[in-house]
């Protein structure tokens, strides 16, 4: 299933939707038509998926049978927001999780190009979350070195602590795309990740969450980042140093992972600050982040 958060012109309240083909089915409206009690947010769906999965399948079937026209909207006519518009916690991120990215950052980081032996973890604030088509605002008074990082996002479905690698995938609800937009000058100035990674709107996510059962191998998905149609990053999740079970096992050591938690799995090579000369986003650019079997984010870059 592809699950979205959206609103339309007639009603700007954000509600959960199910995407089929080029149509968004309003889950709440569909539930009312079928006499099914349904959650009012994607977060609630994730938390209650064990009991909500079959009713969601009933909604999908009824839509295929043409029974839910009153609850269906053309995808092009609705506004998508991030699937989880307001995460309850910081987004958990892995740095230097692709070998070629480690090599390209060798001259700029203490690791000297060597792949890490343990996951390097940082977080982005919840206020970084942006829509799949949301504007990325550049304020030159804050940063003049805004960079791109396309990444596979993992959504936790079942809470757990001290999760073993062999059980980790059972805790995954689904997958999405995110872009870890980074203010490199702030990252360098403050000698850590958080500030440069946490500017408002610097994490577009979406366009939806694809449930785990729809992606047979999340460790074999191609990723691509384009700026104004020019390919800047091209990689595959099979190149990750630490697998998704590795990440979940390490992150859950002594710390409970909860339903709706978001993990950013790292970015492949091709970021802007390592290029010669360095390249950064500027107002007027269009940044596209694409992952196989999921979709595409398309974010315009604007000035204040």
N, C-alpha and C positions, 0 to 999 in steps of 0.2 A: 504494500500500500504506500501511496504518497500522501503524506499529511501536511497540511498547510495551516497557517494562521492568516486571515484575510479580512478585509472589509470592502463594502461596495459604496457607490455614490449615494444610494438611498439610505444607508444606515452605516455610520462610521464606527460602530462598535465592533471590536475585533472578535472574531469567532473562529472555531476550528472547521476545516474543510477537508474533504477527500477528493483528490485529483484523479479523474479518469479521462484519458485521451486529452482533449482540450477543454474540459469542463471541470468546474469546481462544484462539488456538492456540499451544501451547507449542512453539516452534521446535525446541528440542532433542529433545523427545519425538517430535515429528512426523518429524524427520530420522531418528531411530532406527527408527521404523516403516517408513519408506520407504528405508532403507539409504542415507541421505544424511548426509555429514559436515557439521555446521552449527556456526557460531560460538556462543560462550556468552554474548555480550553484544551490545547494540546498537552499542557502539563498534566491536567487531570486524566487525559487519555493514557499518557505514559504511566502514571501512577496506578491506574486501574485496568491496564491492558489485558490482564488475564480474564477479566469478566467482560471487557468491552470488545474484544477481538471478534467474537461471533456476531454481535449486533452490527459492527462495522462491515463485516462481510455480507450481512443481510442487506445493508444499505447499498453496498456495491452491486449486489445482484439485482436489487430492485431498480437501481439506476440503469443497469444494462437492459432491463426489461421495459424501460421507458416509463416507469411509474413515478419518477421523482422530478418531473420537469419543473414543478413549482418550487423546488428547492435547489435548482441547478442554475449555474451562471457560466457564461463563456469565460475562460481563463483570462482572455485579453481585456475583459471588462471589469475585473476586480483588481484591487490593490493588495499585493502580498506584503506582509511584514515578516520579520524573522519568525521561524516556526515556534520558537520559545522567545517571545518578545522581551520578557523580563526574567532572565534566569535568577534563581534564588541565591546563587553563589557565583564566585569568580569562575571564568572559563580557565580550565587547566590546560597548559600548553607544553609541548616538548620542543626544545631547541636542538639544533644540530642533529636531526634524526635521519638525515640522508647523507651518505658518505661524500658525494660530490659537493653537497652544500658545505660540509666540513672543510673540504679542500679549498673551495672558493673563498671561504672566510678566514683561511689560515693566517693571512697577513694582518687581520683585524682583530683576532681573538686569541686568548691565551692558550687554546688547545693546539695551536700550531698545525691544524689540518688533520690531526689524529681523531678518528671516531671515538666518541665517549664510551667508557666501559660501564657507565650507569646512566640512566635517563637524566637529562638536564631539564628541570621543571621550573616553569614560571607561570604567572597567571595574568589574565586581563580582567579588568573591572566589568561588572554587568552593564555599566553605562556605555561600554564600547559597542554593544550590539546594534546592528543596523539592518535595514531591509535588503533583500536580494537585489533590488534595483535602487537602493537608497543612495543619496548623494554623499560623497566623502568630502568634507569641508576642510580646506587648507587655510589656516590662519598664519600668515608669514610672521606675525609677532610671536607665535608659539613655536613653529617649526618650518624649516625650508627644505627638509630632507625626508619627505614621506615616501616610504617604500612599500612594495607589494610582497605577499607571501601566500600563495594558494595552498590550501591544506584540506585533507579529509577530516571531517568532524565526526566523532563518535558520541552517540547519545546513550547514557546509561538508562536502563529500564528497571532492573531489579537491584535494590540496595544491597550492599555487602561490605564487609570489613575483612581484611586479611584474606582476600580472595586468591586462590591458587591459580596458576596459569592454565591448568587443565580445565578449570571451571569458568574461566573469565568470559568466554564468549556467550555463556548463558545469561550474563548480566547486561548484554548489549541490546538496546531497543532498536536502534537504527543508525543511519548514516546521513550526513549532510555535507555541504560545502561551506567552508568559511575562508575568509582572507584576513590574515594576521597583519593588517596594515600597521606599519611601524615608523615612528619618528626617529630616524637614526641619529640625528644630532642630540636629541634628548637622551637616547639610549647611551650614547658616548659620554655626554656631559655628566650624567648621574651615576655612571659606572654600574648599572644594573638594568634589568629588563622592564620592571613594572611601569614606570612613568612613561617611557617612550612607546609602550605597547597599549596604554590605557586612555588615549585621547578619546573624547566622545565620538561615537559613530565609527570607530576604527576597526570594527569587526563585522562586516556584512556576512550574514548567514542565510542559507537556504538553497534553492528556492523553496525546498520542502525537506521533510525527513522521509527517507525511504526506509521502510521497516526491514529488519535484519534478514527476514526470510526471503526478501526479494534480491539480495546480493549474495551469491553463493561464495565468493571469495573476495573479501575486502582488501586482501593483500595482493591483488592483481588488477588494479584500476589505474588507468592512465589519467594524469592531471595535466592541465595546460593553463597558462596565464598569458593573456594578451593585453597590450596597451595600444589603443587605436588600430587594432587589427594585426599588429606585429607580435609574433610569439616571443615572449620573454622567458617563460619557464615551460619545460616539457619533461615530464617524468612519469614514474609508475610507483604505486605503493609497494610493489615488491622490493623496491630499493631502500625501504625503511630499515634502519639499524635495529630498532626495537619494535617488535610486533605489537599488535593491539593487546593480546594477552599479557605480554611483558609490561606494557604501560599500566593496565588495570591492576595487575598484581602489585607493582611498586606503589602506585598511587593509593591503593587500599590498605597498605601496611599501616596499621594503627590509626587509620582515618577512614571513616565510613563514606563510601560513594553512595549517592542517593539518586533516586529516579529523577531524570531531567538534567543531571550533571552533564556538562559538555567537555569533551576532551579534544583538543587540537593536536593532531598527530605529527606535526612538523612539515617543513616545506622542502621541495627539491631545489636543485641549483638554478641559478638564473636571476637572483635578486638584484636590485638596482645598485646598491651601494658598493658592490664588489666589482662592478664593471669599470672599464677604462675607456673614457672617463666615466665617473659615476652617473647614474641616471636616477631621477626621482620623478614622482608624479607631479603634475602641474594642472592648474585650472584649464578646463577644456578637454582634458584627456577622458577617454572611456576605458575603464579597466574591466576585463572579462575574466572570470575564474570558472573553469570547466572541469568536471570530473565525470568520467565514463560511468554510465548507468544511473547517474544522479541528475545532472543538468548543468545549468550555467547561471552565474551571477553576472549582472551587468551594471556596474556602478560608475556614474559620471563623477568627475572630479571638479569641484567648484571652489572659488575663493570666497572669502567673507565679504 
